[in-house]
Amino acid sequence: MTPRYSVVIPVFNEEGNVRALADRVTKVMAEVGAPYELVFVDDGSRDATPALLRAAIREHPEVRVVRFTRNYGQEAAVQAGYLHARGQWILQMDGDLQNPPEDIPKLLAHEGPDLDIVYGVRKNRRDPLFRRLASESMRFVMRRMLSIELPEDISTFRLMRASTAKLLAELPERNKFLSALACWVGARYTTVDVGHAARAAGSTKYNFTKLLNHTFDLVVGFSSKPLRYVGTMGVLVAAAGLAVAVRAVVYKLLWGTSMSGWASLIATVSVLGGMQLVALSLIGEYVARIYVQAQARPQFLVAEVLDRDSLEVEAPPP
């Protein structure tokens, strides 16, 4: 039977959460009563997560597992889950139990023919301060620089029409920001308030550096405006330099004095040199992305896809 819902959960070194997550999600979905599957995407875990996922398959026949050959990152894992999902609707959530499975019916209640995405909006968010600040910065960048309007504090806890999710996963660019791309394709959405819990076990995989890189990927991968900003800055600095030169000529002609000051000269050269390096670095980033895109390597490699049938086949005879 084709499932109506596919619950997609990317996991990476989540041995402390996988068992409880599978138990709670299957319990909630059983109460929903519609056919479903639970798709875990193992993003190259190096702890006991793969073994626990196999145990979950044996315990819950609805569980399927897509295992990567190595760690490719959360965005790649989410896209793999979209592509391997068989349901008409895809329910995405994190593997750290910060998205309460008991809130799944809240998202499903908004399913309808006029919507493509139902975003869960976190209330009483339980993340560290730097995570909240990083989210606010990313949202500011999306609105001010990229003109992308998204509701405040949306999470990866969301319900998506399968056709929309697969469309996003099949877009050709390498560095994807799925929420921004959902706006770009014109997906119709609504929001619903959901809970947010502290991480049940383990540690977060997103430190400040990763979040900063994620924001940079969003800006560079979704817009060419940074190049324009650098050009504008160059014009302003050139205008300031021209003004200083005119001032020096006027002083010489009217008063017979010349401007001096090695400190100001060195400061000017340093600023100009720094700006040139920044501009070259930014241009190099765009060129590097063109190079990576031209290589056309797959965004992830799947080592195996596991379900109840495959485990029964590989099990040794009694």
KEVEX-631147 format. One record per residue (C-alpha): y, x, z; residue number from 1; residue in three letters. Coordinates in steps of 0.001 Angstrom, whole numbers, plus 500000, padded with zeros to 6 digits. Each point is the difference from the previous one (the first is absolute). Example, Ala and Ser with C-alpha at 12.3 -4.5 7.8 and 13.67 -1.06 7.14 Angstrom:
<rec v="495500" u="512300" w="507800" k="1" r="ala"/>
<rec v="503440" u="501370" w="499340" k="2" r="ser"/>
! end
This chain:
<rec v="500000" u="500000" w="500000" k="1" r="met"/>
<rec v="503420" u="501336" w="499043" k="2" r="thr"/>
<rec v="502072" u="500427" w="503162" k="3" r="pro"/>
<rec v="503290" u="498175" w="500309" k="4" r="arg"/>
<rec v="501486" u="502698" w="502199" k="5" r="tyr"/>
<rec v="499660" u="503781" w="499996" k="6" r="ser"/>
<rec v="501198" u="501699" w="503183" k="7" r="val"/>
<rec v="500983" u="503550" w="498980" k="8" r="val"/>
<rec v="500318" u="502612" w="502746" k="9" r="ile"/>
<rec v="500645" u="503712" w="499281" k="10" r="pro"/>
<rec v="498728" u="502286" w="502763" k="11" r="val"/>
<rec v="500240" u="503716" w="500689" k="12" r="phe"/>
<rec v="498420" u="501485" w="503129" k="13" r="asn"/>
<rec v="499939" u="496647" w="501811" k="14" r="glu"/>
<rec v="496748" u="500376" w="501905" k="15" r="glu"/>
<rec v="501565" u="498400" w="503070" k="16" r="gly"/>
<rec v="501049" u="496836" w="498152" k="17" r="asn"/>
<rec v="497518" u="499262" w="497214" k="18" r="val"/>
<rec v="497360" u="498130" w="501997" k="19" r="arg"/>
<rec v="502447" u="497761" w="501880" k="20" r="ala"/>
<rec v="501957" u="499395" w="496795" k="21" r="leu"/>
<rec v="496912" u="498880" w="498066" k="22" r="ala"/>
<rec v="498871" u="497732" w="502860" k="23" r="asp"/>
<rec v="503388" u="498338" w="500435" k="24" r="arg"/>
<rec v="500699" u="499516" w="496292" k="25" r="val"/>
<rec v="496559" u="498527" w="499250" k="26" r="thr"/>
<rec v="500342" u="497651" w="502974" k="27" r="lys"/>
<rec v="503390" u="498717" w="498823" k="28" r="val"/>
<rec v="498905" u="499645" w="496376" k="29" r="met"/>
<rec v="496852" u="498141" w="501055" k="30" r="ala"/>
<rec v="502248" u="497495" w="501777" k="31" r="glu"/>
<rec v="502117" u="499670" w="496844" k="32" r="val"/>
<rec v="496843" u="498820" w="498266" k="33" r="gly"/>
<rec v="500708" u="501206" w="496436" k="34" r="ala"/>
<rec v="497806" u="502584" w="498208" k="35" r="pro"/>
<rec v="501345" u="503493" w="500596" k="36" r="tyr"/>
<rec v="499256" u="503705" w="499894" k="37" r="glu"/>
<rec v="501281" u="502841" w="502162" k="38" r="leu"/>
<rec v="500763" u="503114" w="497942" k="39" r="val"/>
<rec v="500515" u="503233" w="501919" k="40" r="phe"/>
<rec v="501367" u="502951" w="498027" k="41" r="val"/>
<rec v="499034" u="503252" w="501710" k="42" r="asp"/>
<rec v="502705" u="502489" w="499036" k="43" r="asp"/>
<rec v="497891" u="503128" w="500532" k="44" r="gly"/>
<rec v="499444" u="499630" w="503754" k="45" r="ser"/>
<rec v="498609" u="503078" w="501761" k="46" r="arg"/>
<rec v="498970" u="498378" w="503282" k="47" r="asp"/>
<rec v="497361" u="497355" w="500739" k="48" r="ala"/>
<rec v="501754" u="497333" w="497905" k="49" r="thr"/>
<rec v="497515" u="500128" w="497045" k="50" r="pro"/>
<rec v="497014" u="499539" w="502310" k="51" r="ala"/>
<rec v="501700" u="497137" w="501819" k="52" r="leu"/>
<rec v="500813" u="498326" w="496690" k="53" r="leu"/>
<rec v="496324" u="500153" w="499004" k="54" r="arg"/>
<rec v="499119" u="498411" w="503309" k="55" r="ala"/>
<rec v="502585" u="497276" w="499350" k="56" r="ala"/>
<rec v="498374" u="499252" w="496629" k="57" r="ile"/>
<rec v="496617" u="499544" w="501673" k="58" r="arg"/>
<rec v="501520" u="497740" w="502644" k="59" r="glu"/>
<rec v="502284" u="497952" w="497740" k="60" r="his"/>
<rec v="498742" u="499208" w="496466" k="61" r="pro"/>
<rec v="503556" u="499254" w="498849" k="62" r="glu"/>
<rec v="501073" u="503639" w="500464" k="63" r="val"/>
<rec v="500332" u="502342" w="497027" k="64" r="arg"/>
<rec v="501153" u="503627" w="500132" k="65" r="val"/>
<rec v="501722" u="502106" w="497351" k="66" r="val"/>
<rec v="499830" u="503689" w="500909" k="67" r="arg"/>
<rec v="502260" u="502669" w="498497" k="68" r="phe"/>
<rec v="498906" u="503544" w="499248" k="69" r="thr"/>
<rec v="502900" u="501273" w="502123" k="70" r="arg"/>
<rec v="503237" u="498820" w="501578" k="71" r="asn"/>
<rec v="502366" u="498659" w="497307" k="72" r="tyr"/>
<rec v="502484" u="498137" w="502203" k="73" r="gly"/>
<rec v="500565" u="496431" w="501094" k="74" r="gln"/>
<rec v="501614" u="498774" w="496785" k="75" r="glu"/>
<rec v="497009" u="501160" w="497961" k="76" r="ala"/>
<rec v="497615" u="498363" w="502487" k="77" r="ala"/>
<rec v="501877" u="496701" w="499798" k="78" r="val"/>
<rec v="499904" u="500065" w="496197" k="79" r="gln"/>
<rec v="496263" u="500729" w="500032" k="80" r="ala"/>
<rec v="499512" u="497026" w="502300" k="81" r="gly"/>
<rec v="501968" u="497781" w="497608" k="82" r="tyr"/>
<rec v="497941" u="501124" w="497025" k="83" r="leu"/>
<rec v="496629" u="499571" w="501739" k="84" r="his"/>
<rec v="500850" u="496647" w="501587" k="85" r="ala"/>
<rec v="498192" u="497008" w="498490" k="86" r="arg"/>
<rec v="501884" u="497190" w="501722" k="87" r="gly"/>
<rec v="502674" u="497706" w="498593" k="88" r="gln"/>
<rec v="502349" u="501021" w="502818" k="89" r="trp"/>
<rec v="500278" u="503428" w="501624" k="90" r="ile"/>
<rec v="500874" u="500329" w="503658" k="91" r="leu"/>
<rec v="501202" u="503527" w="500822" k="92" r="gln"/>
<rec v="500222" u="501421" w="503497" k="93" r="met"/>
<rec v="499990" u="503375" w="501758" k="94" r="asp"/>
<rec v="496979" u="501549" w="501654" k="95" r="gly"/>
<rec v="501613" u="500788" w="503359" k="96" r="asp"/>
<rec v="499857" u="496459" w="501443" k="97" r="leu"/>
<rec v="503784" u="499785" w="500182" k="98" r="gln"/>
<rec v="499716" u="496968" w="497704" k="99" r="asn"/>
<rec v="498219" u="497387" w="502144" k="100" r="pro"/>
<rec v="497144" u="498466" w="497963" k="101" r="pro"/>
<rec v="500553" u="496771" w="501928" k="102" r="glu"/>
<rec v="503250" u="499552" w="498019" k="103" r="asp"/>
<rec v="498157" u="499847" w="496669" k="104" r="ile"/>
<rec v="500064" u="496153" w="499931" k="105" r="pro"/>
<rec v="503816" u="500125" w="500182" k="106" r="lys"/>
<rec v="500063" u="501811" w="496658" k="107" r="leu"/>
<rec v="497310" u="497852" w="498424" k="108" r="leu"/>
<rec v="501898" u="496836" w="500944" k="109" r="ala"/>
<rec v="502773" u="500950" w="497531" k="110" r="his"/>
<rec v="497668" u="500498" w="497039" k="111" r="glu"/>
<rec v="501102" u="497925" w="497029" k="112" r="gly"/>
<rec v="500473" u="499900" w="496235" k="113" r="pro"/>
<rec v="503717" u="500800" w="500254" k="114" r="asp"/>
<rec v="499574" u="503280" w="501910" k="115" r="leu"/>
<rec v="498590" u="503418" w="499147" k="116" r="asp"/>
<rec v="500497" u="501802" w="503335" k="117" r="ile"/>
<rec v="500227" u="498901" w="503622" k="118" r="val"/>
<rec v="501509" u="502842" w="502056" k="119" r="tyr"/>
<rec v="499340" u="500297" w="503710" k="120" r="gly"/>
<rec v="503227" u="500732" w="501878" k="121" r="val"/>
<rec v="499392" u="501918" w="503233" k="122" r="arg"/>
<rec v="501376" u="498562" w="503202" k="123" r="lys"/>
<rec v="500332" u="502193" w="503105" k="124" r="asn"/>
<rec v="499057" u="503071" w="498026" k="125" r="arg"/>
<rec v="498013" u="502548" w="502026" k="126" r="arg"/>
<rec v="500647" u="503168" w="498006" k="127" r="asp"/>
<rec v="501682" u="503221" w="501189" k="128" r="pro"/>
<rec v="503762" u="500254" w="499579" k="129" r="leu"/>
<rec v="499818" u="502438" w="497079" k="130" r="phe"/>
<rec v="497749" u="497569" w="498090" k="131" r="arg"/>
<rec v="502475" u="497184" w="500446" k="132" r="arg"/>
<rec v="502924" u="502224" w="499007" k="133" r="leu"/>
<rec v="498111" u="501201" w="496926" k="134" r="ala"/>
<rec v="499264" u="496404" w="498985" k="135" r="ser"/>
<rec v="503647" u="499060" w="500400" k="136" r="glu"/>
<rec v="501064" u="503003" w="497908" k="137" r="ser"/>
<rec v="497536" u="499112" w="497265" k="138" r="met"/>
<rec v="501171" u="496401" w="499943" k="139" r="arg"/>
<rec v="503644" u="501165" w="499783" k="140" r="phe"/>
<rec v="499139" u="502263" w="497068" k="141" r="val"/>
<rec v="498183" u="497178" w="498222" k="142" r="met"/>
<rec v="502923" u="497621" w="500335" k="143" r="arg"/>
<rec v="502963" u="502311" w="499460" k="144" r="arg"/>
<rec v="498685" u="502522" w="497526" k="145" r="met"/>
<rec v="497206" u="498150" w="498183" k="146" r="leu"/>
<rec v="501287" u="496405" w="500278" k="147" r="ser"/>
<rec v="496616" u="498826" w="501278" k="148" r="ile"/>
<rec v="500215" u="497067" w="502378" k="149" r="glu"/>
<rec v="497109" u="499599" w="502433" k="150" r="leu"/>
<rec v="499836" u="498083" w="503287" k="151" r="pro"/>
<rec v="500636" u="501941" w="503174" k="152" r="glu"/>
<rec v="497077" u="501722" w="501718" k="153" r="asp"/>
<rec v="497261" u="498924" w="497606" k="154" r="ile"/>
<rec v="496688" u="501724" w="500550" k="155" r="ser"/>
<rec v="496882" u="500840" w="498025" k="156" r="thr"/>
<rec v="498429" u="496925" w="501586" k="157" r="phe"/>
<rec v="500290" u="497720" w="496985" k="158" r="arg"/>
<rec v="498217" u="497482" w="497787" k="159" r="leu"/>
<rec v="500189" u="500587" w="496250" k="160" r="met"/>
<rec v="498786" u="498174" w="496967" k="161" r="arg"/>
<rec v="497241" u="502193" w="498537" k="162" r="ala"/>
<rec v="501536" u="500043" w="496518" k="163" r="ser"/>
<rec v="503296" u="501294" w="501441" k="164" r="thr"/>
<rec v="498283" u="502660" w="502119" k="165" r="ala"/>
<rec v="497920" u="501277" w="497086" k="166" r="lys"/>
<rec v="503075" u="500068" w="497768" k="167" r="leu"/>
<rec v="501758" u="502264" w="502522" k="168" r="leu"/>
<rec v="496936" u="502236" w="500344" k="169" r="ala"/>
<rec v="499680" u="500408" w="496229" k="170" r="glu"/>
<rec v="503600" u="501058" w="499396" k="171" r="leu"/>
<rec v="499889" u="503524" w="498544" k="172" r="pro"/>
<rec v="502378" u="501939" w="502259" k="173" r="glu"/>
<rec v="498544" u="502434" w="502500" k="174" r="arg"/>
<rec v="502238" u="499590" w="503057" k="175" r="asn"/>
<rec v="500166" u="496297" w="500689" k="176" r="lys"/>
<rec v="501903" u="498054" w="502598" k="177" r="phe"/>
<rec v="498195" u="496688" w="499798" k="178" r="leu"/>
<rec v="502565" u="497826" w="501776" k="179" r="ser"/>
<rec v="502752" u="501183" w="497661" k="180" r="ala"/>
<rec v="497781" u="499532" w="496952" k="181" r="leu"/>
<rec v="499180" u="496475" w="501142" k="182" r="ala"/>
<rec v="503720" u="499218" w="499757" k="183" r="cys"/>
<rec v="500187" u="501710" w="496615" k="184" r="trp"/>
<rec v="497217" u="497832" w="498513" k="185" r="val"/>
<rec v="501700" u="496877" w="501342" k="186" r="gly"/>
<rec v="497375" u="498982" w="502537" k="187" r="ala"/>
<rec v="500888" u="496800" w="501854" k="188" r="arg"/>
<rec v="499752" u="500425" w="503748" k="189" r="tyr"/>
<rec v="500567" u="498477" w="503383" k="190" r="thr"/>
<rec v="499717" u="501301" w="503552" k="191" r="thr"/>
<rec v="498283" u="498992" w="503209" k="192" r="val"/>
<rec v="500395" u="501424" w="503492" k="193" r="asp"/>
<rec v="496997" u="501970" w="501220" k="194" r="val"/>
<rec v="499246" u="501973" w="503126" k="195" r="gly"/>
<rec v="499963" u="503761" w="500298" k="196" r="his"/>
<rec v="497914" u="501884" w="502534" k="197" r="ala"/>
<rec v="499935" u="503596" w="501148" k="198" r="ala"/>
<rec v="497406" u="502192" w="498314" k="199" r="arg"/>
<rec v="496649" u="499264" w="501625" k="200" r="ala"/>
<rec v="498518" u="503507" w="499664" k="201" r="ala"/>
<rec v="500693" u="503307" w="498303" k="202" r="gly"/>
<rec v="503355" u="501308" w="498840" k="203" r="ser"/>
<rec v="502320" u="499000" w="497184" k="204" r="thr"/>
<rec v="499537" u="501758" w="496654" k="205" r="lys"/>
<rec v="503702" u="499648" w="499174" k="206" r="tyr"/>
<rec v="502209" u="502620" w="501616" k="207" r="asn"/>
<rec v="503722" u="500345" w="499371" k="208" r="phe"/>
<rec v="499510" u="502437" w="497108" k="209" r="thr"/>
<rec v="497642" u="497653" w="498163" k="210" r="lys"/>
<rec v="502355" u="497088" w="500452" k="211" r="leu"/>
<rec v="502905" u="502102" w="498696" k="212" r="leu"/>
<rec v="497943" u="501042" w="496977" k="213" r="asn"/>
<rec v="499036" u="496368" w="499433" k="214" r="his"/>
<rec v="503663" u="499009" w="499905" k="215" r="thr"/>
<rec v="500776" u="502860" w="497605" k="216" r="phe"/>
<rec v="497101" u="498909" w="497763" k="217" r="asp"/>
<rec v="501455" u="496507" w="499957" k="218" r="leu"/>
<rec v="503464" u="501188" w="498961" k="219" r="val"/>
<rec v="498928" u="502549" w="497387" k="220" r="val"/>
<rec v="497091" u="497970" w="498666" k="221" r="gly"/>
<rec v="501911" u="496766" w="499608" k="222" r="phe"/>
<rec v="503476" u="501031" w="498859" k="223" r="ser"/>
<rec v="501963" u="502686" w="498168" k="224" r="ser"/>
<rec v="503094" u="499359" w="502120" k="225" r="lys"/>
<rec v="499650" u="503225" w="502042" k="226" r="pro"/>
<rec v="500695" u="501963" w="496811" k="227" r="leu"/>
<rec v="503157" u="497970" w="499472" k="228" r="arg"/>
<rec v="501090" u="500588" w="503583" k="229" r="tyr"/>
<rec v="499590" u="503749" w="499565" k="230" r="val"/>
<rec v="502037" u="499844" w="496782" k="231" r="gly"/>
<rec v="502715" u="498020" w="501753" k="232" r="thr"/>
<rec v="500087" u="502525" w="502819" k="233" r="met"/>
<rec v="500327" u="502791" w="497452" k="234" r="gly"/>
<rec v="502988" u="498269" w="498365" k="235" r="val"/>
<rec v="501687" u="499554" w="503391" k="236" r="leu"/>
<rec v="499500" u="503651" w="500932" k="237" r="val"/>
<rec v="501273" u="501105" w="496594" k="238" r="ala"/>
<rec v="503081" u="497796" w="500467" k="239" r="ala"/>
<rec v="500598" u="501505" w="503434" k="240" r="ala"/>
<rec v="499692" u="503498" w="498526" k="241" r="gly"/>
<rec v="502470" u="499126" w="497240" k="242" r="leu"/>
<rec v="502467" u="498680" w="502579" k="243" r="ala"/>
<rec v="499788" u="503256" w="501948" k="244" r="val"/>
<rec v="500576" u="501987" w="496781" k="245" r="ala"/>
<rec v="503061" u="497906" w="499077" k="246" r="val"/>
<rec v="501366" u="500479" w="503518" k="247" r="arg"/>
<rec v="499584" u="503757" w="499695" k="248" r="ala"/>
<rec v="501878" u="500053" w="496655" k="249" r="val"/>
<rec v="502838" u="497861" w="501400" k="250" r="val"/>
<rec v="500364" u="502301" w="503027" k="251" r="tyr"/>
<rec v="500174" u="503041" w="497733" k="252" r="lys"/>
<rec v="502567" u="498512" w="497609" k="253" r="leu"/>
<rec v="502321" u="498444" w="502572" k="254" r="leu"/>
<rec v="499854" u="502352" w="502933" k="255" r="trp"/>
<rec v="498464" u="503116" w="498539" k="256" r="gly"/>
<rec v="497206" u="499989" w="502543" k="257" r="thr"/>
<rec v="496282" u="499914" w="499432" k="258" r="ser"/>
<rec v="497315" u="498359" w="502063" k="259" r="met"/>
<rec v="497632" u="502296" w="501831" k="260" r="ser"/>
<rec v="497008" u="499566" w="502210" k="261" r="gly"/>
<rec v="496565" u="501480" w="499521" k="262" r="trp"/>
<rec v="498527" u="497537" w="502483" k="263" r="ala"/>
<rec v="501036" u="496984" w="497928" k="264" r="ser"/>
<rec v="498718" u="501683" w="496837" k="265" r="leu"/>
<rec v="496607" u="500742" w="501539" k="266" r="ile"/>
<rec v="499774" u="496442" w="501392" k="267" r="ala"/>
<rec v="500774" u="498541" w="496570" k="268" r="thr"/>
<rec v="497417" u="502168" w="498261" k="269" r="val"/>
<rec v="497411" u="499119" w="502646" k="270" r="ser"/>
<rec v="500624" u="496275" w="499628" k="271" r="val"/>
<rec v="499808" u="500176" w="496216" k="272" r="leu"/>
<rec v="496860" u="502123" w="500132" k="273" r="gly"/>
<rec v="498369" u="497621" w="502432" k="274" r="gly"/>
<rec v="500850" u="497014" w="497838" k="275" r="met"/>
<rec v="498556" u="501705" w="496947" k="276" r="gln"/>
<rec v="496750" u="500706" w="501843" k="277" r="leu"/>
<rec v="499798" u="496396" w="501182" k="278" r="val"/>
<rec v="500591" u="498763" w="496457" k="279" r="ala"/>
<rec v="497360" u="502349" w="498588" k="280" r="leu"/>
<rec v="497544" u="498949" w="502691" k="281" r="ser"/>
<rec v="500556" u="496324" w="499243" k="282" r="leu"/>
<rec v="499645" u="500536" w="496269" k="283" r="ile"/>
<rec v="496858" u="502044" w="500678" k="284" r="gly"/>
<rec v="498577" u="497107" w="502025" k="285" r="glu"/>
<rec v="500415" u="497638" w="497076" k="286" r="tyr"/>
<rec v="498507" u="502558" w="497591" k="287" r="val"/>
<rec v="497048" u="500565" w="502343" k="288" r="ala"/>
<rec v="499326" u="496268" w="500071" k="289" r="arg"/>
<rec v="500064" u="499912" w="496206" k="290" r="ile"/>
<rec v="497483" u="502876" w="500000" k="291" r="tyr"/>
<rec v="497696" u="498248" w="502472" k="292" r="val"/>
<rec v="500264" u="496742" w="498067" k="293" r="gln"/>
<rec v="499179" u="501795" w="496742" k="294" r="ala"/>
<rec v="496839" u="501459" w="501526" k="295" r="gln"/>
<rec v="498689" u="496423" w="500307" k="296" r="ala"/>
<rec v="497516" u="500863" w="502725" k="297" r="arg"/>
<rec v="498530" u="497030" w="501878" k="298" r="pro"/>
<rec v="501791" u="499149" w="503225" k="299" r="gln"/>
<rec v="496704" u="499996" w="501888" k="300" r="phe"/>
<rec v="496305" u="500657" w="499492" k="301" r="leu"/>
<rec v="497413" u="497679" w="501501" k="302" r="val"/>
<rec v="496930" u="501676" w="501488" k="303" r="ala"/>
<rec v="498054" u="496774" w="500526" k="304" r="glu"/>
<rec v="500299" u="496259" w="500448" k="305" r="val"/>
<rec v="497794" u="498647" w="502759" k="306" r="leu"/>
<rec v="498833" u="496494" w="500869" k="307" r="asp"/>
<rec v="496962" u="498421" w="501636" k="308" r="arg"/>
<rec v="497894" u="500244" w="496826" k="309" r="asp"/>
<rec v="500744" u="503676" w="499380" k="310" r="ser"/>
<rec v="499112" u="500912" w="503585" k="311" r="leu"/>
<rec v="496694" u="498156" w="499732" k="312" r="glu"/>
<rec v="499206" u="501898" w="496805" k="313" r="val"/>
<rec v="500742" u="503405" w="501499" k="314" r="glu"/>
<rec v="498160" u="499275" w="503270" k="315" r="ala"/>
<rec v="496669" u="501856" w="500280" k="316" r="pro"/>
<rec v="496830" u="497852" w="499816" k="317" r="pro"/>
<rec v="498495" u="499028" w="503399" k="318" r="pro"/>
! end
